[in-house]
Amino acid sequence: MTEAARLVQIQYRAARVCSGALMFTNQSRLEADLSWESVADRAKFLGLSIFHKIHLNLTRPLIKTCMPELNTNNTRRSGCYKKLPFKSKKYSDSFFPKFSDFWSVLPKSLREQKDMILFKTQLKLIFKPKRQKHYNIGNKIPNTLLCRLCVGRSFLKSHGFAINLSQTDKCICGDVDSIQNYFLNCFIFNLERSVLLAKINNIYPPFSKLSKVKQCDVLLYVINLNILLPYPRNRSITFAVQEFITKTNRFSKHYE
């Protein structure tokens, strides 16, 4: 196993420990749920920061001599570094050939940034996912169960059936034991569901007019994730969903 693969494996284990996710959870979905950048993106961010520091002559002059030549022609690649000639796969994957290519495709305003602190701050917007603080609220157990639903690997029978860990994908009610059935359809949880929907409709009135698919998206991933400041309704939605999960006791080991 390569060092890179080992680091990916270690991050996956760490993500499972932090979130309580089950084995065979998709790593990309889990990292997105935790707002973690991948190991590859972490390495790219660090490498670009070091490369830009060398570009700005903030390191020893000898290091700068290893840099490829800047393109000064009046073309679209003016101000970018020229591609180094291919010698071998190992050479092309080494630091200067690889990161000169990565650096050259950054936005021009970012490449021309003279302040390293501002450069890193702007680079984070590209590589580091936005933290969703509403996922940090609530007790550990319902938060873990909600995370498992969000990443599509829970003890719902449809999730187990998809990877051959369950003999059937049917719920006791007779329908497919899916997220939509659990939150919106299954008659076993009608009482708890009426409480949940009343709260959600009070928090977010357009909810009742949405399709069932979009309603599930609101329950799992809330709303207005792209705004700069945390959206206050998201905390209330998350609390309501966690309370529903707790009261239904669906994921208890005694549930059949």
C-alpha positions as CSV (number, residue, x, y, z in Angstrom):
1,M,0.0,0.0,0.0
2,T,1.4,3.4,-0.9
3,E,1.7,6.2,1.6
4,A,-1.0,8.2,-0.1
5,A,-3.4,5.3,0.0
6,R,-2.6,4.7,3.7
7,L,-3.3,8.4,4.5
8,V,-6.7,8.1,2.7
9,Q,-7.4,5.0,4.8
10,I,-6.5,6.7,8.0
11,Q,-8.7,9.7,7.2
12,Y,-11.6,7.3,6.4
13,R,-11.2,5.7,9.8
14,A,-11.0,9.0,11.5
15,A,-14.2,10.2,9.8
16,R,-16.0,7.1,10.9
17,V,-14.9,7.6,14.5
18,C,-16.0,11.2,14.5
19,S,-19.3,10.6,12.8
20,G,-20.3,7.1,14.0
21,A,-20.7,6.0,10.3
22,L,-21.0,2.3,9.5
23,M,-18.5,0.2,7.6
24,F,-18.8,0.4,3.8
25,T,-20.0,4.0,4.0
26,N,-19.0,5.9,0.9
27,Q,-15.9,8.0,1.8
28,S,-16.6,10.9,-0.4
29,R,-20.2,11.3,1.0
30,L,-18.9,11.0,4.5
31,E,-16.2,13.6,4.0
32,A,-18.8,15.9,2.4
33,D,-21.1,15.4,5.4
34,L,-18.3,16.3,7.8
35,S,-17.1,19.2,5.6
36,W,-13.7,17.6,5.4
37,E,-11.5,18.1,2.3
38,S,-10.1,14.9,0.8
39,V,-6.4,13.9,1.4
40,A,-5.7,14.8,-2.2
41,D,-7.2,18.3,-1.8
42,R,-5.2,18.8,1.5
43,A,-2.0,17.9,-0.3
44,K,-2.9,20.2,-3.2
45,F,-3.6,23.1,-0.9
46,L,-0.3,22.7,1.0
47,G,1.7,22.2,-2.3
48,L,0.2,25.3,-3.9
49,S,0.9,27.4,-0.8
50,I,4.5,26.3,-0.8
51,F,4.8,26.8,-4.6
52,H,3.4,30.3,-4.4
53,K,5.8,31.2,-1.5
54,I,8.7,30.1,-3.8
55,H,7.1,32.2,-6.6
56,L,7.1,35.3,-4.4
57,N,10.8,34.8,-3.6
58,L,10.0,34.2,0.1
59,T,12.3,31.2,0.3
60,R,16.0,30.7,-0.3
61,P,17.2,31.7,-3.8
62,L,18.6,28.3,-4.6
63,I,15.0,26.8,-4.5
64,K,13.8,29.3,-7.0
65,T,16.3,27.9,-9.6
66,C,14.3,24.7,-9.7
67,M,11.2,26.5,-10.9
68,P,10.2,26.2,-14.6
69,E,10.4,29.3,-16.8
70,L,7.7,31.9,-16.7
71,N,5.8,32.5,-19.9
72,T,6.2,36.1,-20.9
73,N,4.6,35.9,-24.3
74,N,1.5,38.0,-25.0
75,T,-0.8,34.9,-24.9
76,R,-3.5,33.5,-22.6
77,R,-0.8,31.7,-20.7
78,S,1.2,34.9,-20.1
79,G,2.3,34.9,-16.4
80,C,2.0,31.2,-16.1
81,Y,4.8,28.7,-15.9
82,K,5.9,26.8,-19.0
83,K,5.3,23.1,-19.0
84,L,8.4,21.1,-18.2
85,P,9.3,18.4,-20.8
86,F,8.1,14.9,-20.0
87,K,10.9,12.6,-18.9
88,S,9.1,10.0,-16.9
89,K,5.9,9.5,-15.0
90,K,7.8,9.7,-11.7
91,Y,9.4,13.0,-12.8
92,S,6.1,14.5,-14.0
93,D,4.5,13.7,-10.6
94,S,7.3,15.4,-8.7
95,F,6.7,18.7,-7.0
96,F,7.8,21.4,-9.5
97,P,6.3,19.9,-12.7
98,K,3.1,19.0,-11.0
99,F,2.4,22.1,-9.0
100,S,3.5,24.5,-11.7
101,D,0.6,23.0,-13.7
102,F,-1.8,23.3,-10.8
103,W,-0.7,26.9,-10.0
104,S,-0.9,28.0,-13.7
105,V,-4.7,27.2,-13.8
106,L,-5.5,29.2,-10.7
107,P,-7.5,32.4,-11.3
108,K,-5.2,35.3,-12.4
109,S,-6.1,37.4,-9.4
110,L,-5.1,34.6,-7.1
111,R,-1.8,34.0,-8.9
112,E,-1.0,37.7,-8.7
113,Q,-1.7,37.9,-4.9
114,K,1.4,39.2,-3.1
115,D,0.2,38.5,0.4
116,M,0.6,34.9,1.5
117,I,-2.1,35.1,4.2
118,L,-4.6,36.5,1.7
119,F,-3.5,33.9,-0.9
120,K,-4.2,31.0,1.6
121,T,-7.5,32.6,2.6
122,Q,-8.7,32.8,-1.0
123,L,-7.3,29.3,-1.8
124,K,-9.3,27.8,1.1
125,L,-12.5,29.0,-0.7
126,I,-11.5,26.6,-3.5
127,F,-10.4,23.5,-1.6
128,K,-12.0,23.6,1.8
129,P,-15.7,22.9,2.1
130,K,-17.9,25.3,4.1
131,R,-18.6,24.1,7.7
132,Q,-22.2,23.4,8.4
133,K,-22.6,24.1,12.1
134,H,-26.1,22.8,12.5
135,Y,-24.6,19.3,12.1
136,N,-22.8,19.8,15.5
137,I,-25.9,20.2,17.6
138,G,-27.9,17.7,19.6
139,N,-26.9,14.5,21.4
140,K,-24.4,12.1,20.0
141,I,-26.7,9.1,19.3
142,P,-29.4,10.9,17.2
143,N,-26.7,13.0,15.5
144,T,-24.9,9.7,14.5
145,L,-28.2,8.2,13.3
146,L,-29.0,11.3,11.2
147,C,-25.5,11.2,9.7
148,R,-25.9,7.6,8.7
149,L,-29.1,8.5,6.9
150,C,-27.4,11.5,5.2
151,V,-24.6,9.4,3.8
152,G,-26.9,6.6,2.6
153,R,-25.5,3.8,4.9
154,S,-27.8,3.1,7.8
155,F,-29.8,0.2,9.2
156,L,-32.7,0.8,6.9
157,K,-33.2,-2.4,5.0
158,S,-32.8,-0.8,1.6
159,H,-29.3,0.4,2.5
160,G,-28.3,-3.1,3.7
161,F,-29.9,-4.8,0.8
162,A,-28.0,-2.7,-1.7
163,I,-24.7,-4.1,-0.4
164,N,-26.0,-7.7,0.3
165,L,-26.1,-7.2,4.1
166,S,-29.9,-7.7,4.2
167,Q,-32.1,-10.4,2.7
168,T,-34.9,-8.0,1.8
169,D,-35.4,-4.3,1.3
170,K,-39.0,-4.3,2.6
171,C,-40.2,-2.6,5.7
172,I,-42.7,-4.2,8.1
173,C,-45.3,-2.0,6.5
174,G,-44.7,-3.8,3.1
175,D,-43.1,-0.9,1.3
176,V,-39.4,-0.5,0.5
177,D,-37.6,0.5,3.7
178,S,-36.2,3.7,2.3
179,I,-35.6,7.2,3.7
180,Q,-38.7,8.5,2.1
181,N,-40.8,5.7,3.5
182,Y,-39.3,6.2,7.0
183,F,-39.9,9.9,7.1
184,L,-43.1,10.3,5.1
185,N,-45.0,7.1,4.5
186,C,-44.7,4.2,7.0
187,F,-47.9,3.9,9.0
188,I,-45.9,2.5,12.0
189,F,-44.6,6.0,12.7
190,N,-47.7,8.1,12.0
191,L,-47.9,9.6,15.5
192,E,-44.3,10.7,15.5
193,R,-44.5,11.9,11.9
194,S,-47.5,14.1,12.7
195,V,-45.5,15.9,15.4
196,L,-42.4,16.2,13.1
197,L,-44.4,17.6,10.1
198,A,-46.2,20.1,12.3
199,K,-42.9,21.4,13.6
200,I,-41.3,21.5,10.1
201,N,-44.3,23.3,8.6
202,N,-44.2,25.8,11.4
203,I,-40.4,26.4,10.9
204,Y,-40.5,26.4,7.1
205,P,-44.0,27.0,5.7
206,P,-43.2,26.1,2.0
207,F,-42.3,22.6,3.1
208,S,-45.8,21.2,2.7
209,K,-45.9,22.3,-1.0
210,L,-42.7,20.5,-1.9
211,S,-42.5,17.0,-3.5
212,K,-41.6,14.1,-1.3
213,V,-38.1,13.9,-2.7
214,K,-37.5,17.6,-1.8
215,Q,-39.1,17.2,1.6
216,C,-36.6,14.4,2.3
217,D,-33.8,16.7,1.2
218,V,-35.0,19.4,3.6
219,L,-35.2,16.9,6.5
220,L,-31.7,15.5,5.8
221,Y,-29.7,18.4,4.5
222,V,-31.9,21.4,5.6
223,I,-32.0,24.7,3.6
224,N,-30.0,27.7,2.4
225,L,-26.6,26.1,2.9
226,N,-24.8,28.5,0.6
227,I,-25.4,31.7,2.5
228,L,-22.4,33.1,4.4
229,L,-23.8,33.0,7.9
230,P,-25.5,30.0,9.6
231,Y,-29.2,29.9,8.8
232,P,-31.1,29.9,12.1
233,R,-34.0,27.7,10.9
234,N,-31.6,24.8,10.1
235,R,-30.9,24.2,13.8
236,S,-34.6,24.0,14.5
237,I,-35.1,21.6,11.6
238,T,-32.2,19.4,12.7
239,F,-33.5,19.2,16.3
240,A,-36.9,18.3,15.1
241,V,-35.6,15.5,12.9
242,Q,-33.3,14.2,15.6
243,E,-36.3,14.1,18.0
244,F,-38.3,12.1,15.4
245,I,-35.5,9.6,15.0
246,T,-35.2,9.2,18.8
247,K,-39.0,8.8,19.4
248,T,-39.5,6.3,16.6
249,N,-36.8,4.1,18.1
250,R,-36.4,2.7,14.5
251,F,-32.7,2.0,14.8
252,S,-32.8,0.2,18.2
253,K,-31.3,-3.2,18.1
254,H,-34.6,-4.6,19.3
255,Y,-36.4,-3.3,16.2
256,E,-37.7,-6.0,13.9
